[in-house]
Amino acid sequence: MRRRLLLFDVDGTLLSPGRPGLESFTRALREVFGTAGEVESYRFEGKLDPVIVTELMRAAGVPDETIAARRDDALRLYLDLLEAAFAEQRPLLKPGVPELLESLSPETHVVRALLTGNVERGARIKLTAAGLWHHFSFGVWGDDAPLRTGLGPVALARARERTGTEFSGRDCVVVGDSPSDVACGRALGARVVAVATGRTTAAELAAAGADVVLPDLADPERAREALLS
């Protein structure tokens, strides 16, 4: 049986970091740059962590040279704060996610991996707190490419390194909740399964070009069919 590479987004797809995530990010920006900009109204979905910092701070009038010099400091502080926050409470899991991942465990031809705008430590903190980190063989992170669409080729190369299998785009399924996830999958030539568990509606995900749009992953048989058919 031909191997299948499933590439899951994190925020909005598997879980929601909720107020702890937003408050950690806001505090880090304020402490490093003196402002968090319009963080409360910013659309985070589908964005890469370094890009989020740049866009928010540029819109707040922070000079580009200051952003470049202090962005890593802001991300480190954000992750320290996030880790402390999730030591006290867990992220909110999206419907059906633990059950779906457990059901995929016996499928030896299926490789489960992450393709996310989070930097690696951020994804690890969130998924460890949610009890999901062990389900994934490897990940592709928000600082692995300057654009979301650039993460797909990194996923193929990393899959080859980690599994010894030469995957092509048609062997992959990208699972996400935003138009950026859909665009990433389309650029890779992958099947795209979109879930309307973030801020983007099912109609918007379909219009963006997703192959399958699900309200959520709560129906295990329907979700497995979408991922494995």
Accessible surface in RSA format (square Angstrom, percent):
REM  Atomic radii and reference values for relative SASA: ProtOr
REM  Chains: A
REM  Algorithm: Lee & Richards
REM  Probe-radius: 1.40
REM  Slices: 20
REM RES _ NUM      All-atoms   Total-Side   Main-Chain    Non-polar    All polar
REM                ABS   REL    ABS   REL    ABS   REL    ABS   REL    ABS   REL
RES MET A   1   189.82  98.3 109.64  72.6  80.18 190.9 118.29 100.6  71.53  94.8
RES ARG A   2   141.43  59.4 117.56  59.9  23.87  56.8  66.14  90.4  75.30  45.6
RES ARG A   3    79.10  33.2  74.42  37.9   4.69  11.2  33.10  45.2  46.00  27.9
RES ARG A   4    49.62  20.8  49.62  25.3   0.00   0.0   4.56   6.2  45.06  27.3
RES LEU A   5     0.00   0.0   0.00   0.0   0.00   0.0   0.00   0.0   0.00   0.0
RES LEU A   6     0.00   0.0   0.00   0.0   0.00   0.0   0.00   0.0   0.00   0.0
RES LEU A   7     0.15   0.1   0.00   0.0   0.15   0.4   0.00   0.0   0.15   0.4
RES PHE A   8     0.24   0.1   0.24   0.1   0.00   0.0   0.24   0.1   0.00   0.0
RES ASP A   9    10.80   7.6   9.91   9.9   0.89   2.1   1.29   3.0   9.51   9.5
RES VAL A  10     0.00   0.0   0.00   0.0   0.00   0.0   0.00   0.0   0.00   0.0
RES ASP A  11    47.81  33.5  41.69  41.5   6.12  14.5  25.21  59.3  22.60  22.5
RES GLY A  12    11.65  14.4   0.00   N/A  11.65  14.4   9.83  27.0   1.82   4.1
RES THR A  13     0.63   0.4   0.00   0.0   0.63   1.5   0.00   0.0   0.63   1.0
RES LEU A  14     0.54   0.3   0.54   0.4   0.00   0.0   0.54   0.4   0.00   0.0
RES LEU A  15     0.00   0.0   0.00   0.0   0.00   0.0   0.00   0.0   0.00   0.0
RES SER A  16    29.29  24.8  27.91  37.2   1.39   3.2   5.90  12.6  23.39  32.8
RES PRO A  17    27.62  20.1  25.78  23.5   1.84   6.7  26.10  21.5   1.52   9.4
RES GLY A  18    39.60  48.8   0.00   N/A  39.60  48.8  34.27  94.1   5.32  11.9
RES ARG A  19   125.00  52.5 121.72  62.1   3.27   7.8  71.07  97.1  53.92  32.7
RES PRO A  20    20.56  15.0  15.94  14.5   4.62  16.8  20.28  16.7   0.28   1.7
RES GLY A  21     4.91   6.1   0.00   N/A   4.91   6.1   3.64  10.0   1.27   2.8
RES LEU A  22    36.77  20.5  29.87  21.4   6.90  17.3  33.67  23.6   3.10   8.3
RES GLU A  23    93.24  53.5  87.83  66.4   5.42  12.9  34.79  67.3  58.46  47.7
RES SER A  24     7.71   6.5   4.36   5.8   3.35   7.7   3.18   6.8   4.52   6.3
RES PHE A  25     9.22   4.6   9.01   5.6   0.21   0.5   9.06   5.5   0.16   0.5
RES THR A  26    12.51   8.9  12.51  12.7   0.00   0.0  11.70  15.7   0.80   1.2
RES ARG A  27   130.52  54.8 127.37  64.9   3.15   7.5  42.54  58.1  87.98  53.3
RES ALA A  28     0.64   0.6   0.64   1.0   0.00   0.0   0.64   0.9   0.00   0.0
RES LEU A  29     1.74   1.0   1.74   1.2   0.00   0.0   1.74   1.2   0.00   0.0
RES ARG A  30   141.88  59.6 132.83  67.7   9.05  21.5  37.14  50.8 104.74  63.5
RES GLU A  31   102.20  58.7  64.69  48.9  37.51  89.3  35.60  68.9  66.59  54.4
RES VAL A  32    21.98  14.5   7.72   7.0  14.27  34.4   8.29   7.2  13.70  37.2
RES PHE A  33    28.21  14.1   0.76   0.5  27.45  71.4   6.95   4.2  21.26  60.8
RES GLY A  34    65.52  80.8   0.00   N/A  65.52  80.8  31.79  87.2  33.73  75.5
RES THR A  35    44.05  31.3  39.74  40.3   4.31  10.3  27.67  37.2  16.39  24.8
RES ALA A  36     3.43   3.2   0.90   1.4   2.53   5.8   0.90   1.3   2.53   6.7
RES GLY A  37    29.00  35.8   0.00   N/A  29.00  35.8   9.07  24.9  19.93  44.6
RES GLU A  38   131.03  75.2 125.76  95.1   5.27  12.6  51.56  99.7  79.47  64.9
RES VAL A  39     3.98   2.6   2.86   2.6   1.12   2.7   2.86   2.5   1.12   3.0
RES GLU A  40   115.85  66.5  89.95  68.1  25.89  61.7  58.07 112.3  57.77  47.2
RES SER A  41    79.98  67.6  57.22  76.4  22.77  52.4  52.04 110.8  27.94  39.1
RES TYR A  42    32.22  15.0  23.04  13.1   9.17  23.9  29.87  22.4   2.34   2.9
RES ARG A  43   106.67  44.8 103.36  52.7   3.31   7.9  45.62  62.3  61.05  37.0
RES PHE A  44    60.56  30.3  55.56  34.4   5.00  13.0  55.56  33.7   5.00  14.3
RES GLU A  45    37.31  21.4  19.52  14.8  17.80  42.4  25.71  49.7  11.60   9.5
RES GLY A  46    13.12  16.2   0.00   N/A  13.12  16.2   0.71   1.9  12.41  27.8
RES LYS A  47    66.91  32.6  58.27  35.8   8.64  20.6  45.04  40.5  21.88  23.3
RES LEU A  48     5.60   3.1   4.90   3.5   0.70   1.8   4.90   3.4   0.70   1.9
RES ASP A  49    10.79   7.6  10.79  10.7   0.00   0.0   0.00   0.0  10.79  10.8
RES PRO A  50    17.48  12.7  17.48  15.9   0.00   0.0  17.48  14.4   0.00   0.0
RES VAL A  51    44.01  29.0  43.33  39.2   0.68   1.6  44.01  38.2   0.00   0.0
RES ILE A  52     6.63   3.8   6.63   4.9   0.00   0.0   6.63   4.8   0.00   0.0
RES VAL A  53     0.68   0.4   0.68   0.6   0.00   0.0   0.68   0.6   0.00   0.0
RES THR A  54    19.48  13.9  19.48  19.7   0.00   0.0  19.20  25.8   0.28   0.4
RES GLU A  55    66.33  38.1  59.51  45.0   6.81  16.2  28.63  55.4  37.70  30.8
RES LEU A  56     5.10   2.8   4.05   2.9   1.05   2.6   4.83   3.4   0.27   0.7
RES MET A  57     0.00   0.0   0.00   0.0   0.00   0.0   0.00   0.0   0.00   0.0
RES ARG A  58   133.74  56.2 121.64  62.0  12.10  28.8  53.58  73.2  80.16  48.6
RES ALA A  59    90.30  83.0  46.05  71.1  44.24 100.6  58.17  81.9  32.13  85.1
RES ALA A  60    43.61  40.1   4.29   6.6  39.33  89.5  16.43  23.1  27.18  72.0
RES GLY A  61    61.84  76.3   0.00   N/A  61.84  76.3  36.47 100.1  25.38  56.8
RES VAL A  62    20.45  13.5  13.76  12.5   6.68  16.1  16.09  14.0   4.36  11.8
RES PRO A  63    70.32  51.2  58.91  53.7  11.41  41.5  70.32  58.1   0.00   0.0
RES ASP A  64    75.50  52.9  67.47  67.2   8.03  19.0  30.87  72.6  44.63  44.5
RES GLU A  65   128.47  73.8 116.58  88.2  11.89  28.3  66.83 129.3  61.64  50.3
RES THR A  66    51.95  37.0  47.71  48.4   4.25  10.1  32.86  44.1  19.09  28.9
RES ILE A  67     5.08   2.9   5.08   3.8   0.00   0.0   5.08   3.7   0.00   0.0
RES ALA A  68    78.46  72.1  51.05  78.8  27.41  62.3  54.61  76.9  23.85  63.2
RES ALA A  69    74.59  68.6  42.09  65.0  32.50  73.9  53.62  75.5  20.97  55.5
RES ARG A  70    92.57  38.9  92.57  47.2   0.00   0.0  26.82  36.7  65.76  39.9
RES ARG A  71    75.68  31.8  75.68  38.6   0.00   0.0   0.90   1.2  74.78  45.3
RES ASP A  72    86.70  60.7  84.89  84.5   1.81   4.3  18.43  43.4  68.27  68.1
RES ASP A  73    47.23  33.1  42.66  42.5   4.57  10.8  14.04  33.0  33.19  33.1
RES ALA A  74     1.57   1.4   0.78   1.2   0.79   1.8   1.05   1.5   0.51   1.4
RES LEU A  75    14.02   7.8  13.88   9.9   0.14   0.4  14.02   9.8   0.00   0.0
RES ARG A  76   133.68  56.1 133.54  68.1   0.14   0.3  63.80  87.2  69.87  42.3
RES LEU A  77    44.41  24.7  42.19  30.2   2.22   5.6  43.90  30.8   0.51   1.4
RES TYR A  78    10.35   4.8  10.35   5.9   0.00   0.0   1.86   1.4   8.49  10.5
RES LEU A  79     9.78   5.4   9.78   7.0   0.00   0.0   9.78   6.9   0.00   0.0
RES ASP A  80    74.12  51.9  65.80  65.5   8.32  19.7  22.98  54.1  51.14  51.0
RES LEU A  81    27.81  15.5  24.07  17.2   3.74   9.4  24.75  17.4   3.07   8.3
RES LEU A  82     0.00   0.0   0.00   0.0   0.00   0.0   0.00   0.0   0.00   0.0
RES GLU A  83    88.53  50.8  86.12  65.2   2.40   5.7  27.40  53.0  61.12  49.9
RES ALA A  84    62.39  57.4  50.06  77.2  12.33  28.1  58.27  82.1   4.12  10.9
RES ALA A  85    26.97  24.8  16.09  24.8  10.88  24.7  25.55  36.0   1.42   3.8
RES PHE A  86    15.10   7.6   2.52   1.6  12.58  32.7   3.28   2.0  11.82  33.8
RES ALA A  87    84.26  77.5  41.54  64.1  42.72  97.2  52.84  74.4  31.42  83.2
RES GLU A  88   150.94  86.7 116.90  88.4  34.05  81.1  43.92  84.9 107.02  87.4
RES GLN A  89   100.33  56.1  90.26  66.0  10.07  24.0  30.66  65.3  69.67  52.8
RES ARG A  90   144.51  60.7 126.59  64.5  17.92  42.7  62.36  85.2  82.15  49.8
RES PRO A  91     8.57   6.2   0.00   0.0   8.57  31.2   2.20   1.8   6.37  39.6
RES LEU A  92   128.74  71.7 122.31  87.5   6.42  16.2 126.62  88.9   2.12   5.7
RES LEU A  93    50.37  28.1  35.13  25.1  15.24  38.3  35.13  24.7  15.24  41.0
RES LYS A  94    34.47  16.8  32.65  20.0   1.82   4.3   6.12   5.5  28.35  30.2
RES PRO A  95    67.15  48.9  54.62  49.8  12.53  45.5  66.82  55.2   0.33   2.0
RES GLY A  96    17.14  21.1   0.00   N/A  17.14  21.1   6.56  18.0  10.58  23.7
RES VAL A  97     0.64   0.4   0.50   0.5   0.14   0.3   0.64   0.6   0.00   0.0
RES PRO A  98    40.19  29.3  40.10  36.6   0.09   0.3  40.19  33.2   0.00   0.0
RES GLU A  99   106.65  61.2  98.46  74.5   8.19  19.5  58.91 114.0  47.74  39.0
RES LEU A 100     1.07   0.6   0.93   0.7   0.14   0.3   0.93   0.7   0.14   0.4
RES LEU A 101     0.56   0.3   0.56   0.4   0.00   0.0   0.56   0.4   0.00   0.0
RES GLU A 102    98.45  56.5  91.44  69.2   7.01  16.7  38.22  73.9  60.23  49.2
RES SER A 103    38.27  32.3  22.33  29.8  15.94  36.7  33.18  70.7   5.09   7.1
RES LEU A 104     0.77   0.4   0.00   0.0   0.77   1.9   0.00   0.0   0.77   2.1
RES SER A 105    53.92  45.6  32.51  43.4  21.41  49.3  26.77  57.0  27.15  38.0
RES PRO A 106   101.47  74.0  74.14  67.6  27.32  99.3  86.43  71.4  15.04  93.5
RES GLU A 107    44.12  25.3  39.53  29.9   4.59  10.9   3.11   6.0  41.01  33.5
RES THR A 108   124.58  88.6 102.39 103.8  22.19  52.9  79.49 106.8  45.09  68.2
RES HIS A 109    35.19  19.2  32.25  22.4   2.94   7.5  19.85  20.5  15.34  17.9
RES VAL A 110    12.53   8.2   0.00   0.0  12.53  30.2   0.00   0.0  12.53  34.0
RES VAL A 111     6.84   4.5   4.46   4.0   2.37   5.7   6.84   5.9   0.00   0.0
RES ARG A 112    37.25  15.6  36.20  18.5   1.05   2.5   0.11   0.2  37.14  22.5
RES ALA A 113     0.00   0.0   0.00   0.0   0.00   0.0   0.00   0.0   0.00   0.0
RES LEU A 114     1.09   0.6   1.09   0.8   0.00   0.0   1.09   0.8   0.00   0.0
RES LEU A 115     2.58   1.4   1.58   1.1   1.00   2.5   1.58   1.1   1.00   2.7
RES THR A 116     0.41   0.3   0.41   0.4   0.00   0.0   0.00   0.0   0.41   0.6
RES GLY A 117     4.65   5.7   0.00   N/A   4.65   5.7   2.97   8.1   1.69   3.8
RES ASN A 118     4.89   3.4   3.93   3.8   0.96   2.3   0.24   0.6   4.65   4.5
RES VAL A 119    13.61   9.0  13.61  12.3   0.00   0.0  13.61  11.8   0.00   0.0
RES GLU A 120    75.12  43.1  73.25  55.4   1.87   4.5  17.92  34.7  57.20  46.7
RES ARG A 121    84.86  35.6  80.16  40.9   4.70  11.2  50.85  69.5  34.01  20.6
RES GLY A 122     0.04   0.1   0.00   N/A   0.04   0.1   0.04   0.1   0.00   0.0
RES ALA A 123     0.00   0.0   0.00   0.0   0.00   0.0   0.00   0.0   0.00   0.0
RES ARG A 124   105.72  44.4 105.72  53.9   0.00   0.0  34.87  47.7  70.84  42.9
RES ILE A 125    15.62   8.9   8.33   6.2   7.29  17.6  13.74   9.9   1.88   5.1
RES LYS A 126     6.09   3.0   6.09   3.7   0.00   0.0   0.08   0.1   6.01   6.4
RES LEU A 127     0.00   0.0   0.00   0.0   0.00   0.0   0.00   0.0   0.00   0.0
RES THR A 128    81.72  58.1  68.55  69.5  13.17  31.4  66.73  89.6  14.99  22.7
RES ALA A 129    23.93  22.0   4.43   6.8  19.50  44.4  16.48  23.2   7.45  19.7
RES ALA A 130     1.77   1.6   0.00   0.0   1.77   4.0   0.00   0.0   1.77   4.7
RES GLY A 131    41.87  51.6   0.00   N/A  41.87  51.6  31.22  85.7  10.64  23.8
RES LEU A 132     3.34   1.9   3.34   2.4   0.00   0.0   3.34   2.3   0.00   0.0
RES TRP A 133    63.14  25.3  60.84  29.4   2.30   5.4  44.90  23.9  18.24  29.6
RES HIS A 134   130.81  71.5  98.50  68.5  32.32  82.7  87.33  90.0  43.49  50.6
RES HIS A 135    10.08   5.5   6.65   4.6   3.44   8.8   3.20   3.3   6.88   8.0
RES PHE A 136    24.06  12.0   2.79   1.7  21.27  55.3   4.03   2.4  20.02  57.3
RES SER A 137    70.22  59.3  38.24  51.0  31.98  73.7  22.01  46.9  48.21  67.5
RES PHE A 138    12.41   6.2   0.07   0.0  12.34  32.1  12.41   7.5   0.00   0.0
RES GLY A 139     2.89   3.6   0.00   N/A   2.89   3.6   0.00   0.0   2.89   6.5
RES VAL A 140     0.00   0.0   0.00   0.0   0.00   0.0   0.00   0.0   0.00   0.0
RES TRP A 141    21.27   8.5  21.27  10.3   0.00   0.0  14.04   7.5   7.23  11.7
RES GLY A 142     1.09   1.3   0.00   N/A   1.09   1.3   0.00   0.0   1.09   2.4
RES ASP A 143    91.14  63.8  59.90  59.6  31.23  73.9  23.60  55.5  67.54  67.4
RES ASP A 144    46.41  32.5  21.08  21.0  25.33  59.9   5.68  13.4  40.72  40.6
RES ALA A 145    16.67  15.3   6.67  10.3  10.00  22.7  13.70  19.3   2.97   7.9
RES PRO A 146   113.60  82.8  97.84  89.2  15.77  57.3 108.94  89.9   4.67  29.0
RES LEU A 147   121.31  67.6 119.60  85.6   1.71   4.3 121.26  85.2   0.06   0.2
RES ARG A 148    20.72   8.7  15.57   7.9   5.15  12.3  12.40  16.9   8.32   5.0
RES THR A 149    55.48  39.5  48.27  48.9   7.21  17.2  32.55  43.7  22.93  34.7
RES GLY A 150    26.86  33.1   0.00   N/A  26.86  33.1  22.85  62.7   4.01   9.0
RES LEU A 151     0.00   0.0   0.00   0.0   0.00   0.0   0.00   0.0   0.00   0.0
RES GLY A 152     0.30   0.4   0.00   N/A   0.30   0.4   0.30   0.8   0.00   0.0
RES PRO A 153    81.38  59.3  74.75  68.1   6.63  24.1  76.15  62.9   5.23  32.5
RES VAL A 154    36.06  23.7  32.53  29.4   3.53   8.5  35.82  31.1   0.23   0.6
RES ALA A 155     0.00   0.0   0.00   0.0   0.00   0.0   0.00   0.0   0.00   0.0
RES LEU A 156    36.51  20.3  35.70  25.5   0.81   2.0  35.70  25.1   0.81   2.2
RES ALA A 157    32.29  29.7  31.59  48.7   0.70   1.6  31.59  44.5   0.70   1.8
RES ARG A 158    48.60  20.4  47.64  24.3   0.96   2.3   3.92   5.4  44.68  27.1
RES ALA A 159     0.00   0.0   0.00   0.0   0.00   0.0   0.00   0.0   0.00   0.0
RES ARG A 160   103.20  43.3  98.84  50.4   4.36  10.4  30.92  42.3  72.28  43.8
RES GLU A 161   130.39  74.9  91.92  69.5  38.47  91.6  44.11  85.3  86.28  70.4
RES ARG A 162   145.57  61.1 110.16  56.2  35.41  84.3  33.44  45.7 112.14  68.0
RES THR A 163    40.97  29.1  10.17  10.3  30.80  73.4  19.30  25.9  21.67  32.8
RES GLY A 164    67.64  83.4   0.00   N/A  67.64  83.4  32.85  90.2  34.78  77.9
RES THR A 165    33.12  23.6  28.93  29.3   4.20  10.0  24.13  32.4   9.00  13.6
RES GLU A 166   119.82  68.8 100.79  76.3  19.02  45.3  59.52 115.1  60.30  49.2
RES PHE A 167     9.51   4.8   1.08   0.7   8.43  21.9   1.61   1.0   7.89  22.6
RES SER A 168    42.32  35.8  39.03  52.1   3.29   7.6  42.30  90.1   0.02   0.0
RES GLY A 169    10.60  13.1   0.00   N/A  10.60  13.1   2.66   7.3   7.94  17.8
RES ARG A 170   176.45  74.1 146.75  74.8  29.70  70.7  63.15  86.3 113.30  68.7
RES ASP A 171     6.07   4.3   4.07   4.1   2.00   4.7   2.57   6.1   3.50   3.5
RES CYS A 172     0.74   0.6   0.00   0.0   0.74   1.7   0.00   0.0   0.74   0.8
RES VAL A 173     1.21   0.8   1.21   1.1   0.00   0.0   1.21   1.1   0.00   0.0
RES VAL A 174     3.61   2.4   3.61   3.3   0.00   0.0   3.61   3.1   0.00   0.0
RES VAL A 175     0.07   0.0   0.00   0.0   0.07   0.2   0.00   0.0   0.07   0.2
RES GLY A 176     0.95   1.2   0.00   N/A   0.95   1.2   0.75   2.0   0.20   0.5
RES ASP A 177     2.47   1.7   2.44   2.4   0.02   0.1   0.00   0.0   2.47   2.5
RES SER A 178     0.81   0.7   0.68   0.9   0.13   0.3   0.68   1.4   0.13   0.2
RES PRO A 179    59.60  43.4  56.41  51.4   3.19  11.6  56.77  46.9   2.83  17.6
RES SER A 180    37.82  32.0  32.25  43.0   5.56  12.8   7.23  15.4  30.59  42.9
RES ASP A 181     2.21   1.5   1.70   1.7   0.51   1.2   0.86   2.0   1.34   1.3
RES VAL A 182     1.00   0.7   1.00   0.9   0.00   0.0   1.00   0.9   0.00   0.0
RES ALA A 183    46.78  43.0  38.57  59.5   8.21  18.7  44.52  62.7   2.26   6.0
RES CYS A 184     0.33   0.2   0.12   0.1   0.20   0.5   0.12   0.3   0.20   0.2
RES GLY A 185     0.00   0.0   0.00   N/A   0.00   0.0   0.00   0.0   0.00   0.0
RES ARG A 186   103.02  43.3  85.31  43.5  17.71  42.2  42.27  57.8  60.75  36.8
RES ALA A 187    69.31  63.7  24.93  38.5  44.38 101.0  37.06  52.2  32.25  85.4
RES LEU A 188    22.57  12.6   5.86   4.2  16.72  42.0  10.43   7.3  12.14  32.7
RES GLY A 189    47.14  58.1   0.00   N/A  47.14  58.1  32.51  89.2  14.63  32.8
RES ALA A 190     2.33   2.1   0.00   0.0   2.33   5.3   0.98   1.4   1.36   3.6
RES ARG A 191    74.25  31.2  66.85  34.1   7.40  17.6  25.47  34.8  48.78  29.6
RES VAL A 192     0.24   0.2   0.24   0.2   0.00   0.0   0.24   0.2   0.00   0.0
RES VAL A 193     0.04   0.0   0.04   0.0   0.00   0.0   0.04   0.0   0.00   0.0
RES ALA A 194     0.50   0.5   0.44   0.7   0.07   0.2   0.50   0.7   0.00   0.0
RES VAL A 195     0.33   0.2   0.33   0.3   0.00   0.0   0.33   0.3   0.00   0.0
RES ALA A 196    31.77  29.2  10.93  16.9  20.84  47.4  10.93  15.4  20.84  55.2
RES THR A 197    21.24  15.1   7.98   8.1  13.26  31.6  15.14  20.3   6.10   9.2
RES GLY A 198    33.21  41.0   0.00   N/A  33.21  41.0  10.84  29.7  22.38  50.1
RES ARG A 199   144.49  60.7 117.58  59.9  26.91  64.1  59.97  82.0  84.52  51.2
RES THR A 200     7.47   5.3   4.81   4.9   2.66   6.3   3.41   4.6   4.06   6.1
RES THR A 201    73.79  52.5  68.36  69.3   5.43  12.9  71.14  95.6   2.65   4.0
RES ALA A 202    46.32  42.6  42.16  65.1   4.15   9.4  42.38  59.7   3.94  10.4
RES ALA A 203    76.18  70.0  60.87  93.9  15.31  34.8  69.52  97.9   6.66  17.6
RES GLU A 204    91.80  52.7  85.41  64.6   6.39  15.2  37.07  71.7  54.73  44.7
RES LEU A 205     0.00   0.0   0.00   0.0   0.00   0.0   0.00   0.0   0.00   0.0
RES ALA A 206    57.25  52.6  42.08  64.9  15.16  34.5  42.71  60.1  14.54  38.5
RES ALA A 207    92.17  84.7  49.24  76.0  42.93  97.7  62.27  87.7  29.90  79.2
RES ALA A 208    41.40  38.1   9.47  14.6  31.93  72.6  21.63  30.5  19.77  52.4
RES GLY A 209    28.87  35.6   0.00   N/A  28.87  35.6  23.65  64.9   5.22  11.7
RES ALA A 210    15.75  14.5   0.00   0.0  15.75  35.8   0.00   0.0  15.75  41.7
RES ASP A 211    71.18  49.9  36.34  36.2  34.83  82.4  11.95  28.1  59.23  59.1
RES VAL A 212    36.84  24.2  31.64  28.6   5.20  12.5  36.84  32.0   0.00   0.0
RES VAL A 213    35.53  23.4  16.06  14.5  19.48  46.9  16.06  14.0  19.48  52.8
RES LEU A 214     3.74   2.1   3.66   2.6   0.08   0.2   3.74   2.6   0.00   0.0
RES PRO A 215    78.31  57.1  69.93  63.8   8.37  30.4  72.46  59.8   5.85  36.3
RES ASP A 216    40.65  28.5  35.81  35.6   4.85  11.5   1.10   2.6  39.55  39.4
RES LEU A 217     3.54   2.0   2.18   1.6   1.36   3.4   2.33   1.6   1.21   3.3
RES ALA A 218    52.09  47.9  33.40  51.5  18.70  42.5  33.77  47.6  18.32  48.5
RES ASP A 219    75.85  53.1  69.39  69.1   6.46  15.3  29.69  69.9  46.16  46.0
RES PRO A 220    59.85  43.6  59.69  54.4   0.16   0.6  59.85  49.4   0.00   0.0
RES GLU A 221   124.80  71.6 121.19  91.7   3.60   8.6  59.40 114.9  65.40  53.4
RES ARG A 222   119.35  50.1 113.92  58.1   5.43  12.9  36.97  50.5  82.37  49.9
RES ALA A 223     0.61   0.6   0.36   0.6   0.24   0.6   0.41   0.6   0.20   0.5
RES ARG A 224    50.27  21.1  49.84  25.4   0.44   1.0  10.36  14.2  39.92  24.2
RES GLU A 225   118.71  68.2 110.02  83.2   8.69  20.7  39.24  75.9  79.47  64.9
RES ALA A 226     6.26   5.8   2.50   3.9   3.76   8.6   5.94   8.4   0.31   0.8
RES LEU A 227     0.16   0.1   0.16   0.1   0.00   0.0   0.16   0.1   0.00   0.0
RES LEU A 228    40.03  22.3  21.86  15.6  18.17  45.7  22.22  15.6  17.81  47.9
RES SER A 229    80.67  68.2  34.14  45.6  46.53 107.2  64.07 136.4  16.60  23.3
END  Absolute sums over single chains surface
CHAIN  1 A    10119.1       7793.4       2325.7       5456.4       4662.7
END  Absolute sums over all chains
TOTAL         10119.1       7793.4       2325.7       5456.4       4662.7
